[in-house]
Amino acid sequence: MKLVDRIKKPLSSAGVKKYARNTGWLFAEQMLRMAAGFLVGLWVARYLGPDQFGIYNYVIAFTSIFASLAKLGMDEILVRDLVNHPEKEAVYLGTAFWLKIVGALLTFGIITFVTLVSSNDALTNLFILIVTCGIIFQSFEVLDFYFRANVLTKYVSISRLVQLFISSLLKIYFVVIGADLFWFVLVILVDQITLAISLYVAYQNRKGQKGPSETNFLRYFDKSIARRFLKDSWPIILSSLAIMIYMRIDQIMLKNMVGAHEVGLYSAGVRLSELWYFIPAIICSSLFPAILNARKSSPVLYNERLQRLYTMLTWTALAIAIPMTFLSDWVVLILYGEDYASAGSILMIYVWAGVFVFQGTARGYWLVSENLQRYGLIYTTLSTVMNIILNYLLIPSYGGLGAAWATVVSYGCSSIVFPLFFKPTRYSTVQLLKSFIWARN
């Protein structure tokens, strides 16, 4: 079968227009976010310079590790339950929201304690606490999952574009007036508040369109549902924590072992690599309801859709990694300038982690659909340990380049190597390996 036919065949099914519009909104939003956010981010990076840009990214990395705890691993589980039981929408949303509020408060307490016993200077700890305050507003993400489950992503896209517009204006203003790093850190908190308000307004408008019968989710909390959410999500909580550690521990270790300047250079290469990570997130979040429906109707169709998804994401990642390998030095020099020139070699290595990130994103959704989250926790934890060990061995001698190699190797083991040791996840690894050979899928 020709390549064009392979692409067209799955698009001929019923309801494809709905999912296409959904994906279209996501891509349109993310393309605008990528363009505006990236260009403004470059301006901010050039303005701050490697040292302050390093501190800025260290604060984000430090906070991100703990912020994953506040999510409580319920994201995909909430989507799954909203798809399967739409009649319980209000109680699901309310229960998830209040659980996330509790998780955010506990996380704030943990971060406060850690900053007090850390070796960071007082100003850096202040920056960390400012960003941490935004975790509370992260609870409104449940509305994102409501729109996702109902294939109404345009509401989320509009909300995120409002956030992007306000954030970009503030950053540009602070660059123009020559503001201190403090104000750029404050924008991170404003981003969370703006998104929470935008999502809530979008939800209220949607509720008004459906009529008064739709109740306010903030009034609901069901203990039995909360227990089930936590029971299903605890492996994802630990797995998300492990993922954030091995995604961000390199910047934290670089700061403590080499210095903020190296973190700034490394972050420049990382940002250019992670610029594309929205692609698998969009595709998977948009197609997840369709894959779940296929699982209920036909195991064969279910596996076919999974294989197509894996193949699409693998080759998209390769299409990014291969040219970026040869153009890395030129790209860094053009975008960031001479101060960041040595980040080109970091980008050349780190960009290959994207192949495994694209695959791992799809694998994560599959684990949820099969209720196999505990296996994701196991091999993610193993990869985290590997990443920390490799960073410890490589960073003293190679700096950011060593951290990049540690990331690529650990990501590859998480996606391909470790899942082979567990029978329930072995077949999905075979599918991932097959995805490198498009013609045979």
N, C-alpha and C positions, 0 to 999 in steps of 0.2 A: 504494500500500500504506500502511495506517495506521501511525502511529508505534509502537503497541503490537505490531503484527505484525512490524515491522522488528526490534524488540528480541527478540521471542520466537523468531523463525526460527532464528538462530544458536544458541540455547540448546537446541534440540531434537535436536542431534547426539549420537552415542554418546560416552560418556565425560564428558559435561558435568557430571555430579554430582561426579566426582573433581576437576575443575578448579574447580567452584563451592565445594567444601569447602576446597580449597587457598586460593582467593581470600578465602573467609570468614575463615579463620584470620588471613590477612594483615591484612584490614580490622579485625578485632577487636583484634588486637595493636596496630595503628597508632592506632586510636581511643583505646585506653587510654594508649598512649604520648603521643599528642597531648594528651589531657586532663591526665594527671598531669604529663608533662614541661613542658607549656606553663604550667600553673598554678604549678608549682614555679619554672619559669624566670621568671615574672612577679615572684614573691616575691623571687627573687635579684636581679633587675634593680632593683626598688624599693629593696632593701636596699643594693646597691652604689652606686646613683646613676649618672648619665650618665658621669662621669669614669672610675670604676673599671670600670663595665660596658663602657666603650669600650676600656680596656686588655685586659679579658677577651676581648672579641670580636676585637681586633687580634691577640692571641696565637693564637686559633683560626684566623683567616684566614691568618696568616703560615704556620702549620704545615700547614694544609690544602693550600696550593699545592704544597708539596713532597711531602706524603704521597701525593698522586695518583701520583707516580713509583713508590712502593713497591708499588702494586697491579699494576703491569706490564701493565695493559690486558687481563688475561686473563679477567675475570669472565664475560662473555657467551660468550667462546670456550670456556671450560671447561664451561659449561652445554651449549653446542652439542655438544661432543665426548662428554660424559657421556650425552646423549640418544641420539646416533648410535652410540656404542660402549660400552654399559653394562658389557660384559664386562671392560673395561680400567679399571674404576673406581679400583682401588687405585693403579695406576701413574700415572694422570692426577692424582689427588688429591695423591699424594706428590711428584710432579714439580712441580706448581703450588705446593705448600706451600714446598718448599725454594727454588724460584725467588723466591718472595715474601720469604723470610727474607733472602736475599742482597740483594734490592732494598731491604728495610727497613734493613739495615746500611749500604748505600751512601747511602741517603737521610739517615740519621742523620749520616753524615760530612759530607754536603753542607750540611745545616742548621747543624751545628756551625761549619763554616767561615764561612757567611754571617752568622751571629750575631756572630762575632768581628770581622767587617769592617763591620758595620752601625752605624748611629748610635743604636741603642737603648740605654737605660740597662741596668745590670747586672741589676737585678731583672726587667725585662721579658725579657731574654735567658734568665734562669734559668727563667722560666715557659715559654718556648718549648721549652727542652730537656726540661723535665718532660713536656710534652705529646708531644714527639717520641718519647720512650721507648715510648709506646703503639703506635707504628707496627709494632714487632716483633710484638706480639700480634695485629695486624691480619691476619697470615698465616693464622690459623685461619679466616678467612672462606671458605676453600676448602670447608669443611664446609657453610656456608650454600648454596653452589652445588650441592653434592651433594644436599642436601635439595630444593632448587629443581628440579633436573633430574628428580628422582624424584617430584615433586609431593607432597612431604611437608613442607610449609611449617610445619605445626604445631610441629615440633621447633624450628625457627628462632624462631617466635613465642614459645614458652615460654622459650627462652634469652634473648631480648631483653627479655621481661617481668621475668625475674630480674635482669638488668642494670638495668632501669629502677627496680625496687623498691629495690635497694641504693643506686643513685645518688640517688634522690629522698630517701631517708632521710638520707643523708649531707649533702645540701644543706640540708635542713630543719634538721638538727642544727646545722650551722655558722651558719645564720642566727640560730637561737635563742640560741646562745652568743655571738654577735657576733664570729665568726671573721674573720681577715684574708683578703684576696683569694687569698693563697697556697693556702689549703685548698680553695677552689673550683676552682682550677686543678688541684690534685692529684686531684680527683674525675674529671677528664677521663681521666687515666691509669688510675684504678681502673675506669672504665667499660670500657676496652679489655681489661683483664685479666679482669674478670668475664665479659664476653661470650665471650672465648676459652675460658675454663674451662667455661662453660655449653654452648657448642657441642660441645666435645670430649666432655663427659659424655653429651650427647644422642646423639652419633654412636656412642659405645661401647654405650649402651643399645640403639640400633637394631641394631648389629652383633650384639649378644647375642641379639636376637629372631630374626635371620636364621640364626644358627648359627655354628659355628666355622670354616666354609669362607670366611667373609669375612675378608680379611687386613688387617693394620694398615698404613694408607697411609704412616705415617712411615718405614717401612723401604724405601720405593721412591723411585728417581730414575732416569729414563731420559733419556740425553743427546739422543737423536734426537727424542724428544717435546718436550724442553725447547727444542731449536733450532726446532722447528716452532711451538711456542707463541710464542716470541719473534718469529719471522718473521711470523706472523699478527697479532701484537698490537702491533708497534712503532708502526703508525699510531695505534692506540688510546691507547698510552702518551703520545705527543705530543699527541694530541687531548684526552686527559684533563687533561694539564698545562695546555693552552691553556684548557680549560673552567674549571678551578679558578682560573686567573689572572684570567679575565674575570668570574668569579663573586665573587672575593675581593679583586681588586686595588683596587676602589673603597674598601674599608675601610682598606687599607694606605696608599693615596694620601691619603685623608682625614686619617689620623693624622699623616702627614708634612707635609701642606700646610695643615691647619687645626687639628688637635689631637684629643686623645682624647675630649673632650666631644662634639664633632660626630660622632665614630665611635659613641658611645653612643646618640645620638639616631637616627642612621642605622640602627644595628643593630636598634633597636626596631621601626622600620618594616619592615626587611627580614625580621625574624623573623615578623612577622604575615603577610607576603606568602608566605614560604617554608613557612609552617605547613602548606600544602596540597600541597607537592611530593611527599609520600609517595603520593598517589593515583596518578599515572602510573607511578611506580616499582613499586607493587604490581600494578596491572593488567597492565603490560607483562611483568614478571618471571613472573607467573602464567600468562599466555597465550602466552608465547614458545614453549614446547614445542609447543603446539597449532598455532601459526602455522608452525613448522618442519615439522611433520607434514603440514600442508596443502600446503606447497611441494613436498613429495616426491610427493604424490598428484594434485594438481590445481592448475595455475597460476591458473585462474579462481577457485577457492575461496580460494586464497592471497591474491589481490588483493582479493576481497570482504571477507575477514577483516581485512586491513590497512585498508581504507577504513572499515569499521565501527569499528575501533580508533581511527583518526584522528578520526573524527566524535565518538565518545563523549568522547574526551579534550578536544577543542576546546570542545565545549559545556559540559563540566564546568568548564573554566577560565573561560569567559565567565560562567557562573552564579556564580562566586566574584568575578570582577573588577568586574562591573557594580554590584552593591550595595555592595561595599567602597569604590568610588569616592566614593559619596555619604555613607558612614558613617564614613570614615577618621578625621576629627577626633574624633568622639564615641567611637569604639572605642579610640583611643590614650589619650584622657583617662580613660576608665573603667578601662582595664586597667593603664596605666602611671602615671597620675597627672600632676599639673601639671608636674613636672620634665621630663617627656618630651612636653609638649603640642605643640611644634613638629614632632614626628615625624609628625603627621597628614598634612601636605602631602607628605611623602616617601612614606608608605604609599599615598596616592591615586595617585601616579605609578607607583611600583615594582610595585604589584599586577598591572599589565598585562603585566609581563614573564612572569607565570605562564602566559599563553596560549601563548607561544612555548616555554617550558620544557616544558609538557605535550606539545606537538607534537614538540619536539626529542627528548624521551625515547623516544617511539615510533619516530621516524626513526632513532635510534641503534641500536635493535634490528633494524630493517630493514636497515641498512647491514651489520651483522654477518651476518645471514642471507644477504645477497647478496655477502659478502666485498668490500665497497666501503668499508672503513674509511678508506682513504687520502683519499677525498673529504671525509669528515667532518673529517679533520685540516685539509684545505685551508681550507674555509670557516669552521671554528672559529678557525683561526689568523687569518684575515682579520678576523673579528669581534673577536678579542682586541685586535688592533692598533687597530681602530676605537674600542673601548671605552677603551683607554689614552689615545688622542688626545683623545677627547671629555671624559674625566675631566680631563685636563690643561687643556683650554680652559674647562670649565664649573665645576669645583670652586672655583677662586679667587674667582669672583663669586657663585656660588649655593650653595656648600657641599654638604650632603647632597642637596638637591633636584637640583643639577646632576649628581651621581653617579647618582641615580635615573633621570634622563632618558638619560644615557649607557648605562646598563644596558638599558633598554627598547629603545632604537634598535639597539644592537649585537645583542641577542637576536633582534629581528625580522629583521635582516639575515642572521643565521646560520640561522634557520629557513626563511625565505621567499626572500630576495633572492639571496644568493650561490649556493645550489644550482641556481638557474635557469641559471647560466652553464655548467653541466656536464651533458652529455647523459645520462650514466647516472643522475643524481639528479633530472633535470628532471621525470620523470613523478611521482615521489613528492611533489614540490612541488605539482604539479597536484592530487594527491589531498588534500594539506593545505589547499589553497585551496577545494576542493570541500567539505571538512569544515565550513566555515562556513555552508554551505547544506544543512541536514539533509534537507530534503524532496526533494532531487535525488539523494541518495546511494542 
